[in-house]
Amino acid sequence: MGVWHSCILSRRHVVKQLKYSVKPHKSDQILIAAGGSLLRIIGTVELPIKIQDLILHHTFYVIDRVVDEIILG
């Protein structure tokens, strides 16, 4: 089926390295990983993504347990 949401790992060094503020997540919403495990959403962060000469702003969920540091969905 594929990835429906974009996620970024919440490890302090990953989020600090980006120098963007994380907005706390105020909902009980969770995500389900491909393997079926539940992923707690810590917050969201809006990051610029550059594709050739086009810069887009995309919202990522900040997750506490993700295998990859960034998942674009």
Secondary structure, DSSP 8 states (H G I E B T S, - for coil): ----S-EEE--HHHHHHHT---EE--S--EEE-TTS-EEEEEEEEEEEEEETTEEEEEEEEEESS-SSSEE--
